[in-house]
Amino acid sequence: MTDKAQSRRPIPPATIASKDQKLITTIPIPKQSGRGVIMERGQRLKIINPRGKQIGDLFAFAGHSPDEFIAPTYTMTWNRNVYLKTGMPMISNDSNPLLFLEEDTSGRNDLFYPACSGGQKPGRLASIPNCRDNMTAALRAINFPVPPHPEIVHPHNIFQNSPVIDLDGRIEVREPDAKPGDYVILRALENVVFVVTACSSPGIANAREPKELLMEVYA
């Protein structure tokens, strides 16, 4: 790990309390799809789990370039924790804090899993809906460049409940703890581009039913 990756830039304090910010837009995310939004420093994104037990794959890019994005391994190293919890920043592959987790009513957000790809390989189209395709489609829809290698852009797994269960490092996939109406609130520490995908898996990770999510932007 480089000195740069180990450095600790101070997290900018909030200049406006979340309760004083106003809702400026609401963005539904239908099941097995993704949506994007461009946000300015200091704005907040609320990700809501309307029916509960649904994972959201969170991607965020520095506003100036698709080559800088939040990276789970950097977030784990910075926070010295394998889970993402309230009061923790999310760190980019250039070792910059881009987001800050201010509120979390569900209490579980994992950092282990890459975006599902629907079985994509070079020259092969995906066979099922997947978060990688949904992420790139969401970026195109808001006219932000798709990164040249989307396969290396991994999400922070909002609401996912896949804990480490023993000292051998085994991970167990469980149903999300998120109840209907649970949410997280993220503060943008820089100008950022968000994409949230409603995980497409019909397995236990989404309680065997892919569902919708909802985003609200506050400024």
PyMOL commands that place a pseudoatom at each C-alpha (Angstrom):
pseudoatom trace, name=CA, resn=MET, resi=1, chain=A, elem=C, hetatm=0, pos=[0.000, 0.000, 0.000]
pseudoatom trace, name=CA, resn=THR, resi=2, chain=A, elem=C, hetatm=0, pos=[1.418, 3.370, -0.975]
pseudoatom trace, name=CA, resn=ASP, resi=3, chain=A, elem=C, hetatm=0, pos=[1.828, 6.319, 1.372]
pseudoatom trace, name=CA, resn=LYS, resi=4, chain=A, elem=C, hetatm=0, pos=[-0.842, 8.087, -0.655]
pseudoatom trace, name=CA, resn=ALA, resi=5, chain=A, elem=C, hetatm=0, pos=[-3.331, 5.298, -0.058]
pseudoatom trace, name=CA, resn=GLN, resi=6, chain=A, elem=C, hetatm=0, pos=[-2.540, 5.384, 3.675]
pseudoatom trace, name=CA, resn=SER, resi=7, chain=A, elem=C, hetatm=0, pos=[-2.938, 9.158, 3.959]
pseudoatom trace, name=CA, resn=ARG, resi=8, chain=A, elem=C, hetatm=0, pos=[-5.907, 10.644, 5.779]
pseudoatom trace, name=CA, resn=ARG, resi=9, chain=A, elem=C, hetatm=0, pos=[-7.359, 13.765, 4.257]
pseudoatom trace, name=CA, resn=PRO, resi=10, chain=A, elem=C, hetatm=0, pos=[-9.678, 15.567, 6.691]
pseudoatom trace, name=CA, resn=ILE, resi=11, chain=A, elem=C, hetatm=0, pos=[-13.360, 15.099, 5.916]
pseudoatom trace, name=CA, resn=PRO, resi=12, chain=A, elem=C, hetatm=0, pos=[-14.995, 18.472, 5.161]
pseudoatom trace, name=CA, resn=PRO, resi=13, chain=A, elem=C, hetatm=0, pos=[-17.599, 19.317, 7.808]
pseudoatom trace, name=CA, resn=ALA, resi=14, chain=A, elem=C, hetatm=0, pos=[-21.200, 19.722, 6.734]
pseudoatom trace, name=CA, resn=THR, resi=15, chain=A, elem=C, hetatm=0, pos=[-21.983, 23.375, 6.109]
pseudoatom trace, name=CA, resn=ILE, resi=16, chain=A, elem=C, hetatm=0, pos=[-25.739, 22.739, 6.091]
pseudoatom trace, name=CA, resn=ALA, resi=17, chain=A, elem=C, hetatm=0, pos=[-27.484, 20.230, 8.353]
pseudoatom trace, name=CA, resn=SER, resi=18, chain=A, elem=C, hetatm=0, pos=[-29.382, 17.529, 6.508]
pseudoatom trace, name=CA, resn=LYS, resi=19, chain=A, elem=C, hetatm=0, pos=[-32.670, 18.610, 8.136]
pseudoatom trace, name=CA, resn=ASP, resi=20, chain=A, elem=C, hetatm=0, pos=[-32.243, 22.073, 6.593]
pseudoatom trace, name=CA, resn=GLN, resi=21, chain=A, elem=C, hetatm=0, pos=[-31.734, 20.859, 3.040]
pseudoatom trace, name=CA, resn=LYS, resi=22, chain=A, elem=C, hetatm=0, pos=[-34.614, 20.786, 0.576]
pseudoatom trace, name=CA, resn=LEU, resi=23, chain=A, elem=C, hetatm=0, pos=[-35.719, 17.922, -1.637]
pseudoatom trace, name=CA, resn=ILE, resi=24, chain=A, elem=C, hetatm=0, pos=[-34.926, 18.835, -5.236]
pseudoatom trace, name=CA, resn=THR, resi=25, chain=A, elem=C, hetatm=0, pos=[-35.674, 15.623, -7.128]
pseudoatom trace, name=CA, resn=THR, resi=26, chain=A, elem=C, hetatm=0, pos=[-36.986, 12.091, -6.667]
pseudoatom trace, name=CA, resn=ILE, resi=27, chain=A, elem=C, hetatm=0, pos=[-35.695, 9.280, -8.882]
pseudoatom trace, name=CA, resn=PRO, resi=28, chain=A, elem=C, hetatm=0, pos=[-37.461, 5.897, -8.874]
pseudoatom trace, name=CA, resn=ILE, resi=29, chain=A, elem=C, hetatm=0, pos=[-35.253, 2.900, -9.668]
pseudoatom trace, name=CA, resn=PRO, resi=30, chain=A, elem=C, hetatm=0, pos=[-37.418, 0.087, -11.107]
pseudoatom trace, name=CA, resn=LYS, resi=31, chain=A, elem=C, hetatm=0, pos=[-36.443, -3.452, -10.228]
pseudoatom trace, name=CA, resn=GLN, resi=32, chain=A, elem=C, hetatm=0, pos=[-33.445, -4.877, -12.117]
pseudoatom trace, name=CA, resn=SER, resi=33, chain=A, elem=C, hetatm=0, pos=[-32.431, -1.447, -13.405]
pseudoatom trace, name=CA, resn=GLY, resi=34, chain=A, elem=C, hetatm=0, pos=[-30.214, 1.516, -12.524]
pseudoatom trace, name=CA, resn=ARG, resi=35, chain=A, elem=C, hetatm=0, pos=[-30.423, 5.295, -12.448]
pseudoatom trace, name=CA, resn=GLY, resi=36, chain=A, elem=C, hetatm=0, pos=[-27.805, 8.028, -12.273]
pseudoatom trace, name=CA, resn=VAL, resi=37, chain=A, elem=C, hetatm=0, pos=[-27.631, 11.605, -11.045]
pseudoatom trace, name=CA, resn=ILE, resi=38, chain=A, elem=C, hetatm=0, pos=[-24.977, 14.338, -11.112]
pseudoatom trace, name=CA, resn=MET, resi=39, chain=A, elem=C, hetatm=0, pos=[-24.524, 16.079, -7.756]
pseudoatom trace, name=CA, resn=GLU, resi=40, chain=A, elem=C, hetatm=0, pos=[-22.511, 18.954, -6.333]
pseudoatom trace, name=CA, resn=ARG, resi=41, chain=A, elem=C, hetatm=0, pos=[-20.344, 19.015, -3.246]
pseudoatom trace, name=CA, resn=GLY, resi=42, chain=A, elem=C, hetatm=0, pos=[-22.467, 19.297, -0.116]
pseudoatom trace, name=CA, resn=GLN, resi=43, chain=A, elem=C, hetatm=0, pos=[-25.614, 17.838, -1.640]
pseudoatom trace, name=CA, resn=ARG, resi=44, chain=A, elem=C, hetatm=0, pos=[-27.075, 14.671, -0.173]
pseudoatom trace, name=CA, resn=LEU, resi=45, chain=A, elem=C, hetatm=0, pos=[-28.456, 11.483, -1.669]
pseudoatom trace, name=CA, resn=LYS, resi=46, chain=A, elem=C, hetatm=0, pos=[-31.041, 9.424, 0.187]
pseudoatom trace, name=CA, resn=ILE, resi=47, chain=A, elem=C, hetatm=0, pos=[-31.417, 5.818, -0.981]
pseudoatom trace, name=CA, resn=ILE, resi=48, chain=A, elem=C, hetatm=0, pos=[-34.697, 4.307, 0.192]
pseudoatom trace, name=CA, resn=ASN, resi=49, chain=A, elem=C, hetatm=0, pos=[-35.731, 0.650, 0.372]
pseudoatom trace, name=CA, resn=PRO, resi=50, chain=A, elem=C, hetatm=0, pos=[-39.520, 0.987, -0.218]
pseudoatom trace, name=CA, resn=ARG, resi=51, chain=A, elem=C, hetatm=0, pos=[-40.438, -2.679, 0.288]
pseudoatom trace, name=CA, resn=GLY, resi=52, chain=A, elem=C, hetatm=0, pos=[-37.379, -3.819, 2.232]
pseudoatom trace, name=CA, resn=LYS, resi=53, chain=A, elem=C, hetatm=0, pos=[-34.910, -6.654, 1.690]
pseudoatom trace, name=CA, resn=GLN, resi=54, chain=A, elem=C, hetatm=0, pos=[-33.451, -5.227, -1.536]
pseudoatom trace, name=CA, resn=ILE, resi=55, chain=A, elem=C, hetatm=0, pos=[-29.776, -4.584, -2.276]
pseudoatom trace, name=CA, resn=GLY, resi=56, chain=A, elem=C, hetatm=0, pos=[-28.593, -1.422, -3.982]
pseudoatom trace, name=CA, resn=ASP, resi=57, chain=A, elem=C, hetatm=0, pos=[-25.276, -1.384, -5.820]
pseudoatom trace, name=CA, resn=LEU, resi=58, chain=A, elem=C, hetatm=0, pos=[-23.806, 2.086, -5.288]
pseudoatom trace, name=CA, resn=PHE, resi=59, chain=A, elem=C, hetatm=0, pos=[-21.320, 3.492, -7.804]
pseudoatom trace, name=CA, resn=ALA, resi=60, chain=A, elem=C, hetatm=0, pos=[-19.898, 6.999, -7.578]
pseudoatom trace, name=CA, resn=PHE, resi=61, chain=A, elem=C, hetatm=0, pos=[-17.459, 8.770, -9.884]
pseudoatom trace, name=CA, resn=ALA, resi=62, chain=A, elem=C, hetatm=0, pos=[-15.499, 11.969, -9.425]
pseudoatom trace, name=CA, resn=GLY, resi=63, chain=A, elem=C, hetatm=0, pos=[-17.332, 14.627, -11.414]
pseudoatom trace, name=CA, resn=HIS, resi=64, chain=A, elem=C, hetatm=0, pos=[-14.267, 15.417, -13.522]
pseudoatom trace, name=CA, resn=SER, resi=65, chain=A, elem=C, hetatm=0, pos=[-13.504, 11.894, -14.790]
pseudoatom trace, name=CA, resn=PRO, resi=66, chain=A, elem=C, hetatm=0, pos=[-14.895, 8.353, -15.089]
pseudoatom trace, name=CA, resn=ASP, resi=67, chain=A, elem=C, hetatm=0, pos=[-11.394, 7.107, -14.230]
pseudoatom trace, name=CA, resn=GLU, resi=68, chain=A, elem=C, hetatm=0, pos=[-11.808, 7.992, -10.532]
pseudoatom trace, name=CA, resn=PHE, resi=69, chain=A, elem=C, hetatm=0, pos=[-14.491, 6.140, -8.586]
pseudoatom trace, name=CA, resn=ILE, resi=70, chain=A, elem=C, hetatm=0, pos=[-15.188, 4.876, -5.088]
pseudoatom trace, name=CA, resn=ALA, resi=71, chain=A, elem=C, hetatm=0, pos=[-13.450, 1.549, -4.539]
pseudoatom trace, name=CA, resn=PRO, resi=72, chain=A, elem=C, hetatm=0, pos=[-14.448, -0.885, -1.750]
pseudoatom trace, name=CA, resn=THR, resi=73, chain=A, elem=C, hetatm=0, pos=[-10.895, -2.014, -0.974]
pseudoatom trace, name=CA, resn=TYR, resi=74, chain=A, elem=C, hetatm=0, pos=[-9.795, 1.588, -0.464]
pseudoatom trace, name=CA, resn=THR, resi=75, chain=A, elem=C, hetatm=0, pos=[-12.830, 2.229, 1.742]
pseudoatom trace, name=CA, resn=MET, resi=76, chain=A, elem=C, hetatm=0, pos=[-12.042, -0.854, 3.858]
pseudoatom trace, name=CA, resn=THR, resi=77, chain=A, elem=C, hetatm=0, pos=[-8.389, 0.136, 4.227]
pseudoatom trace, name=CA, resn=TRP, resi=78, chain=A, elem=C, hetatm=0, pos=[-9.145, 3.768, 5.108]
pseudoatom trace, name=CA, resn=ASN, resi=79, chain=A, elem=C, hetatm=0, pos=[-11.784, 2.833, 7.718]
pseudoatom trace, name=CA, resn=ARG, resi=80, chain=A, elem=C, hetatm=0, pos=[-10.000, -0.309, 8.974]
pseudoatom trace, name=CA, resn=ASN, resi=81, chain=A, elem=C, hetatm=0, pos=[-13.320, -2.131, 8.705]
pseudoatom trace, name=CA, resn=VAL, resi=82, chain=A, elem=C, hetatm=0, pos=[-14.833, -4.652, 6.284]
pseudoatom trace, name=CA, resn=TYR, resi=83, chain=A, elem=C, hetatm=0, pos=[-18.283, -3.097, 6.659]
pseudoatom trace, name=CA, resn=LEU, resi=84, chain=A, elem=C, hetatm=0, pos=[-19.543, 0.374, 5.774]
pseudoatom trace, name=CA, resn=LYS, resi=85, chain=A, elem=C, hetatm=0, pos=[-21.085, 2.126, 8.781]
pseudoatom trace, name=CA, resn=THR, resi=86, chain=A, elem=C, hetatm=0, pos=[-22.495, 5.509, 9.734]
pseudoatom trace, name=CA, resn=GLY, resi=87, chain=A, elem=C, hetatm=0, pos=[-19.735, 8.096, 10.075]
pseudoatom trace, name=CA, resn=MET, resi=88, chain=A, elem=C, hetatm=0, pos=[-17.433, 6.497, 7.503]
pseudoatom trace, name=CA, resn=PRO, resi=89, chain=A, elem=C, hetatm=0, pos=[-16.228, 8.021, 4.226]
pseudoatom trace, name=CA, resn=MET, resi=90, chain=A, elem=C, hetatm=0, pos=[-16.127, 6.189, 0.895]
pseudoatom trace, name=CA, resn=ILE, resi=91, chain=A, elem=C, hetatm=0, pos=[-12.739, 6.367, -0.770]
pseudoatom trace, name=CA, resn=SER, resi=92, chain=A, elem=C, hetatm=0, pos=[-11.794, 6.514, -4.447]
pseudoatom trace, name=CA, resn=ASN, resi=93, chain=A, elem=C, hetatm=0, pos=[-9.169, 4.532, -6.313]
pseudoatom trace, name=CA, resn=ASP, resi=94, chain=A, elem=C, hetatm=0, pos=[-7.123, 7.749, -6.196]
pseudoatom trace, name=CA, resn=SER, resi=95, chain=A, elem=C, hetatm=0, pos=[-7.326, 7.722, -2.365]
pseudoatom trace, name=CA, resn=ASN, resi=96, chain=A, elem=C, hetatm=0, pos=[-9.753, 10.644, -2.155]
pseudoatom trace, name=CA, resn=PRO, resi=97, chain=A, elem=C, hetatm=0, pos=[-12.844, 10.655, 0.089]
pseudoatom trace, name=CA, resn=LEU, resi=98, chain=A, elem=C, hetatm=0, pos=[-15.780, 11.290, -2.246]
pseudoatom trace, name=CA, resn=LEU, resi=99, chain=A, elem=C, hetatm=0, pos=[-18.766, 10.456, -0.026]
pseudoatom trace, name=CA, resn=PHE, resi=100, chain=A, elem=C, hetatm=0, pos=[-19.686, 10.313, 3.639]
pseudoatom trace, name=CA, resn=LEU, resi=101, chain=A, elem=C, hetatm=0, pos=[-22.315, 8.000, 5.144]
pseudoatom trace, name=CA, resn=GLU, resi=102, chain=A, elem=C, hetatm=0, pos=[-24.339, 10.257, 7.460]
pseudoatom trace, name=CA, resn=GLU, resi=103, chain=A, elem=C, hetatm=0, pos=[-27.405, 8.155, 8.275]
pseudoatom trace, name=CA, resn=ASP, resi=104, chain=A, elem=C, hetatm=0, pos=[-28.263, 4.466, 8.016]
pseudoatom trace, name=CA, resn=THR, resi=105, chain=A, elem=C, hetatm=0, pos=[-31.447, 2.959, 9.425]
pseudoatom trace, name=CA, resn=SER, resi=106, chain=A, elem=C, hetatm=0, pos=[-30.755, -0.636, 8.347]
pseudoatom trace, name=CA, resn=GLY, resi=107, chain=A, elem=C, hetatm=0, pos=[-27.251, -0.993, 9.765]
pseudoatom trace, name=CA, resn=ARG, resi=108, chain=A, elem=C, hetatm=0, pos=[-25.692, -3.332, 7.208]
pseudoatom trace, name=CA, resn=ASN, resi=109, chain=A, elem=C, hetatm=0, pos=[-23.813, -2.388, 4.046]
pseudoatom trace, name=CA, resn=ASP, resi=110, chain=A, elem=C, hetatm=0, pos=[-21.199, -4.804, 2.758]
pseudoatom trace, name=CA, resn=LEU, resi=111, chain=A, elem=C, hetatm=0, pos=[-18.121, -4.207, 0.621]
pseudoatom trace, name=CA, resn=PHE, resi=112, chain=A, elem=C, hetatm=0, pos=[-17.237, -7.643, -0.714]
pseudoatom trace, name=CA, resn=TYR, resi=113, chain=A, elem=C, hetatm=0, pos=[-19.135, -8.223, -3.938]
pseudoatom trace, name=CA, resn=PRO, resi=114, chain=A, elem=C, hetatm=0, pos=[-18.466, -6.920, -7.446]
pseudoatom trace, name=CA, resn=ALA, resi=115, chain=A, elem=C, hetatm=0, pos=[-21.300, -5.933, -9.736]
pseudoatom trace, name=CA, resn=CYS, resi=116, chain=A, elem=C, hetatm=0, pos=[-23.007, -8.953, -11.253]
pseudoatom trace, name=CA, resn=SER, resi=117, chain=A, elem=C, hetatm=0, pos=[-22.356, -9.187, -14.972]
pseudoatom trace, name=CA, resn=GLY, resi=118, chain=A, elem=C, hetatm=0, pos=[-24.934, -11.619, -16.335]
pseudoatom trace, name=CA, resn=GLY, resi=119, chain=A, elem=C, hetatm=0, pos=[-22.200, -13.972, -17.477]
pseudoatom trace, name=CA, resn=GLN, resi=120, chain=A, elem=C, hetatm=0, pos=[-20.483, -11.397, -19.661]
pseudoatom trace, name=CA, resn=LYS, resi=121, chain=A, elem=C, hetatm=0, pos=[-17.175, -12.319, -21.255]
pseudoatom trace, name=CA, resn=PRO, resi=122, chain=A, elem=C, hetatm=0, pos=[-15.249, -10.497, -23.993]
pseudoatom trace, name=CA, resn=GLY, resi=123, chain=A, elem=C, hetatm=0, pos=[-17.414, -10.639, -27.105]
pseudoatom trace, name=CA, resn=ARG, resi=124, chain=A, elem=C, hetatm=0, pos=[-20.383, -12.142, -25.264]
pseudoatom trace, name=CA, resn=LEU, resi=125, chain=A, elem=C, hetatm=0, pos=[-23.567, -10.278, -24.337]
pseudoatom trace, name=CA, resn=ALA, resi=126, chain=A, elem=C, hetatm=0, pos=[-25.051, -10.670, -20.880]
pseudoatom trace, name=CA, resn=SER, resi=127, chain=A, elem=C, hetatm=0, pos=[-27.667, -13.396, -20.619]
pseudoatom trace, name=CA, resn=ILE, resi=128, chain=A, elem=C, hetatm=0, pos=[-29.719, -11.814, -17.773]
pseudoatom trace, name=CA, resn=PRO, resi=129, chain=A, elem=C, hetatm=0, pos=[-30.294, -8.337, -16.289]
pseudoatom trace, name=CA, resn=ASN, resi=130, chain=A, elem=C, hetatm=0, pos=[-27.240, -7.314, -14.286]
pseudoatom trace, name=CA, resn=CYS, resi=131, chain=A, elem=C, hetatm=0, pos=[-25.769, -4.395, -12.369]
pseudoatom trace, name=CA, resn=ARG, resi=132, chain=A, elem=C, hetatm=0, pos=[-22.766, -3.869, -14.666]
pseudoatom trace, name=CA, resn=ASP, resi=133, chain=A, elem=C, hetatm=0, pos=[-24.953, -3.286, -17.727]
pseudoatom trace, name=CA, resn=ASN, resi=134, chain=A, elem=C, hetatm=0, pos=[-27.409, -1.243, -15.661]
pseudoatom trace, name=CA, resn=MET, resi=135, chain=A, elem=C, hetatm=0, pos=[-24.587, 0.957, -14.372]
pseudoatom trace, name=CA, resn=THR, resi=136, chain=A, elem=C, hetatm=0, pos=[-23.255, 1.718, -17.843]
pseudoatom trace, name=CA, resn=ALA, resi=137, chain=A, elem=C, hetatm=0, pos=[-26.769, 2.356, -19.182]
pseudoatom trace, name=CA, resn=ALA, resi=138, chain=A, elem=C, hetatm=0, pos=[-27.436, 4.791, -16.324]
pseudoatom trace, name=CA, resn=LEU, resi=139, chain=A, elem=C, hetatm=0, pos=[-24.237, 6.704, -17.086]
pseudoatom trace, name=CA, resn=ARG, resi=140, chain=A, elem=C, hetatm=0, pos=[-25.145, 6.998, -20.769]
pseudoatom trace, name=CA, resn=ALA, resi=141, chain=A, elem=C, hetatm=0, pos=[-28.611, 8.256, -19.826]
pseudoatom trace, name=CA, resn=ILE, resi=142, chain=A, elem=C, hetatm=0, pos=[-27.114, 11.242, -17.967]
pseudoatom trace, name=CA, resn=ASN, resi=143, chain=A, elem=C, hetatm=0, pos=[-24.404, 11.821, -20.617]
pseudoatom trace, name=CA, resn=PHE, resi=144, chain=A, elem=C, hetatm=0, pos=[-21.472, 10.905, -18.401]
pseudoatom trace, name=CA, resn=PRO, resi=145, chain=A, elem=C, hetatm=0, pos=[-18.672, 8.894, -20.055]
pseudoatom trace, name=CA, resn=VAL, resi=146, chain=A, elem=C, hetatm=0, pos=[-18.674, 5.173, -19.378]
pseudoatom trace, name=CA, resn=PRO, resi=147, chain=A, elem=C, hetatm=0, pos=[-15.329, 4.083, -17.878]
pseudoatom trace, name=CA, resn=PRO, resi=148, chain=A, elem=C, hetatm=0, pos=[-13.123, 2.246, -20.379]
pseudoatom trace, name=CA, resn=HIS, resi=149, chain=A, elem=C, hetatm=0, pos=[-13.054, -0.866, -18.166]
pseudoatom trace, name=CA, resn=PRO, resi=150, chain=A, elem=C, hetatm=0, pos=[-16.396, -1.065, -16.337]
pseudoatom trace, name=CA, resn=GLU, resi=151, chain=A, elem=C, hetatm=0, pos=[-15.503, -4.535, -15.093]
pseudoatom trace, name=CA, resn=ILE, resi=152, chain=A, elem=C, hetatm=0, pos=[-13.054, -3.025, -12.569]
pseudoatom trace, name=CA, resn=VAL, resi=153, chain=A, elem=C, hetatm=0, pos=[-15.581, -0.532, -11.168]
pseudoatom trace, name=CA, resn=HIS, resi=154, chain=A, elem=C, hetatm=0, pos=[-16.978, -2.309, -8.120]
pseudoatom trace, name=CA, resn=PRO, resi=155, chain=A, elem=C, hetatm=0, pos=[-19.920, -1.092, -6.029]
pseudoatom trace, name=CA, resn=HIS, resi=156, chain=A, elem=C, hetatm=0, pos=[-20.429, -0.455, -2.366]
pseudoatom trace, name=CA, resn=ASN, resi=157, chain=A, elem=C, hetatm=0, pos=[-23.209, -2.917, -1.517]
pseudoatom trace, name=CA, resn=ILE, resi=158, chain=A, elem=C, hetatm=0, pos=[-25.875, -0.815, 0.176]
pseudoatom trace, name=CA, resn=PHE, resi=159, chain=A, elem=C, hetatm=0, pos=[-28.282, -2.894, 2.325]
pseudoatom trace, name=CA, resn=GLN, resi=160, chain=A, elem=C, hetatm=0, pos=[-26.424, -6.132, 1.506]
pseudoatom trace, name=CA, resn=ASN, resi=161, chain=A, elem=C, hetatm=0, pos=[-26.111, -8.613, 4.393]
pseudoatom trace, name=CA, resn=SER, resi=162, chain=A, elem=C, hetatm=0, pos=[-23.243, -11.002, 3.649]
pseudoatom trace, name=CA, resn=PRO, resi=163, chain=A, elem=C, hetatm=0, pos=[-21.131, -11.130, 6.810]
pseudoatom trace, name=CA, resn=VAL, resi=164, chain=A, elem=C, hetatm=0, pos=[-17.813, -12.780, 7.515]
pseudoatom trace, name=CA, resn=ILE, resi=165, chain=A, elem=C, hetatm=0, pos=[-18.849, -15.677, 9.753]
pseudoatom trace, name=CA, resn=ASP, resi=166, chain=A, elem=C, hetatm=0, pos=[-15.590, -17.132, 11.065]
pseudoatom trace, name=CA, resn=LEU, resi=167, chain=A, elem=C, hetatm=0, pos=[-11.861, -16.577, 11.478]
pseudoatom trace, name=CA, resn=ASP, resi=168, chain=A, elem=C, hetatm=0, pos=[-11.189, -18.509, 8.273]
pseudoatom trace, name=CA, resn=GLY, resi=169, chain=A, elem=C, hetatm=0, pos=[-12.811, -15.615, 6.415]
pseudoatom trace, name=CA, resn=ARG, resi=170, chain=A, elem=C, hetatm=0, pos=[-15.868, -17.408, 5.091]
pseudoatom trace, name=CA, resn=ILE, resi=171, chain=A, elem=C, hetatm=0, pos=[-18.711, -15.177, 3.876]
pseudoatom trace, name=CA, resn=GLU, resi=172, chain=A, elem=C, hetatm=0, pos=[-22.365, -16.136, 4.207]
pseudoatom trace, name=CA, resn=VAL, resi=173, chain=A, elem=C, hetatm=0, pos=[-25.037, -14.604, 1.977]
pseudoatom trace, name=CA, resn=ARG, resi=174, chain=A, elem=C, hetatm=0, pos=[-28.152, -13.731, 3.968]
pseudoatom trace, name=CA, resn=GLU, resi=175, chain=A, elem=C, hetatm=0, pos=[-31.373, -11.832, 3.374]
pseudoatom trace, name=CA, resn=PRO, resi=176, chain=A, elem=C, hetatm=0, pos=[-30.994, -8.079, 3.876]
pseudoatom trace, name=CA, resn=ASP, resi=177, chain=A, elem=C, hetatm=0, pos=[-31.974, -6.736, 7.289]
pseudoatom trace, name=CA, resn=ALA, resi=178, chain=A, elem=C, hetatm=0, pos=[-33.503, -3.675, 5.595]
pseudoatom trace, name=CA, resn=LYS, resi=179, chain=A, elem=C, hetatm=0, pos=[-37.165, -3.177, 6.425]
pseudoatom trace, name=CA, resn=PRO, resi=180, chain=A, elem=C, hetatm=0, pos=[-39.697, -1.293, 4.255]
pseudoatom trace, name=CA, resn=GLY, resi=181, chain=A, elem=C, hetatm=0, pos=[-38.773, 2.391, 4.380]
pseudoatom trace, name=CA, resn=ASP, resi=182, chain=A, elem=C, hetatm=0, pos=[-35.199, 1.917, 5.601]
pseudoatom trace, name=CA, resn=TYR, resi=183, chain=A, elem=C, hetatm=0, pos=[-32.679, 4.291, 4.041]
pseudoatom trace, name=CA, resn=VAL, resi=184, chain=A, elem=C, hetatm=0, pos=[-29.141, 5.623, 3.944]
pseudoatom trace, name=CA, resn=ILE, resi=185, chain=A, elem=C, hetatm=0, pos=[-28.113, 9.261, 3.473]
pseudoatom trace, name=CA, resn=LEU, resi=186, chain=A, elem=C, hetatm=0, pos=[-24.830, 10.075, 1.735]
pseudoatom trace, name=CA, resn=ARG, resi=187, chain=A, elem=C, hetatm=0, pos=[-23.175, 13.496, 1.607]
pseudoatom trace, name=CA, resn=ALA, resi=188, chain=A, elem=C, hetatm=0, pos=[-21.119, 14.387, -1.467]
pseudoatom trace, name=CA, resn=LEU, resi=189, chain=A, elem=C, hetatm=0, pos=[-17.655, 15.554, -0.395]
pseudoatom trace, name=CA, resn=GLU, resi=190, chain=A, elem=C, hetatm=0, pos=[-16.816, 16.568, -3.979]
pseudoatom trace, name=CA, resn=ASN, resi=191, chain=A, elem=C, hetatm=0, pos=[-18.759, 16.993, -7.213]
pseudoatom trace, name=CA, resn=VAL, resi=192, chain=A, elem=C, hetatm=0, pos=[-19.780, 13.419, -7.938]
pseudoatom trace, name=CA, resn=VAL, resi=193, chain=A, elem=C, hetatm=0, pos=[-21.801, 11.287, -10.327]
pseudoatom trace, name=CA, resn=PHE, resi=194, chain=A, elem=C, hetatm=0, pos=[-23.937, 8.684, -8.573]
pseudoatom trace, name=CA, resn=VAL, resi=195, chain=A, elem=C, hetatm=0, pos=[-25.380, 5.502, -10.014]
pseudoatom trace, name=CA, resn=VAL, resi=196, chain=A, elem=C, hetatm=0, pos=[-27.568, 3.193, -7.953]
pseudoatom trace, name=CA, resn=THR, resi=197, chain=A, elem=C, hetatm=0, pos=[-28.732, -0.119, -9.365]
pseudoatom trace, name=CA, resn=ALA, resi=198, chain=A, elem=C, hetatm=0, pos=[-31.469, -2.262, -7.854]
pseudoatom trace, name=CA, resn=CYS, resi=199, chain=A, elem=C, hetatm=0, pos=[-29.708, -5.637, -7.663]
pseudoatom trace, name=CA, resn=SER, resi=200, chain=A, elem=C, hetatm=0, pos=[-31.147, -8.054, -10.205]
pseudoatom trace, name=CA, resn=SER, resi=201, chain=A, elem=C, hetatm=0, pos=[-30.487, -11.306, -8.332]
pseudoatom trace, name=CA, resn=PRO, resi=202, chain=A, elem=C, hetatm=0, pos=[-33.552, -13.486, -7.656]
pseudoatom trace, name=CA, resn=GLY, resi=203, chain=A, elem=C, hetatm=0, pos=[-31.616, -15.283, -4.923]
pseudoatom trace, name=CA, resn=ILE, resi=204, chain=A, elem=C, hetatm=0, pos=[-31.453, -15.088, -1.148]
pseudoatom trace, name=CA, resn=ALA, resi=205, chain=A, elem=C, hetatm=0, pos=[-29.523, -11.775, -1.258]
pseudoatom trace, name=CA, resn=ASN, resi=206, chain=A, elem=C, hetatm=0, pos=[-32.800, -10.032, -2.234]
pseudoatom trace, name=CA, resn=ALA, resi=207, chain=A, elem=C, hetatm=0, pos=[-35.076, -12.398, -0.296]
pseudoatom trace, name=CA, resn=ARG, resi=208, chain=A, elem=C, hetatm=0, pos=[-35.707, -14.197, -3.630]
pseudoatom trace, name=CA, resn=GLU, resi=209, chain=A, elem=C, hetatm=0, pos=[-37.576, -11.267, -5.176]
pseudoatom trace, name=CA, resn=PRO, resi=210, chain=A, elem=C, hetatm=0, pos=[-35.836, -8.388, -6.991]
pseudoatom trace, name=CA, resn=LYS, resi=211, chain=A, elem=C, hetatm=0, pos=[-37.540, -5.140, -6.025]
pseudoatom trace, name=CA, resn=GLU, resi=212, chain=A, elem=C, hetatm=0, pos=[-37.408, -1.399, -6.713]
pseudoatom trace, name=CA, resn=LEU, resi=213, chain=A, elem=C, hetatm=0, pos=[-35.449, 1.310, -4.882]
pseudoatom trace, name=CA, resn=LEU, resi=214, chain=A, elem=C, hetatm=0, pos=[-35.891, 5.065, -4.637]
pseudoatom trace, name=CA, resn=MET, resi=215, chain=A, elem=C, hetatm=0, pos=[-33.412, 7.986, -4.649]
pseudoatom trace, name=CA, resn=GLU, resi=216, chain=A, elem=C, hetatm=0, pos=[-34.005, 11.481, -3.311]
pseudoatom trace, name=CA, resn=VAL, resi=217, chain=A, elem=C, hetatm=0, pos=[-31.558, 14.363, -3.862]
pseudoatom trace, name=CA, resn=TYR, resi=218, chain=A, elem=C, hetatm=0, pos=[-31.323, 17.199, -1.323]
pseudoatom trace, name=CA, resn=ALA, resi=219, chain=A, elem=C, hetatm=0, pos=[-29.607, 20.571, -1.646]
for i in range(1, 219): cmd.bond("trace and resi %d" % i, "trace and resi %d" % (i + 1))
show_as sticks, trace
zoom trace
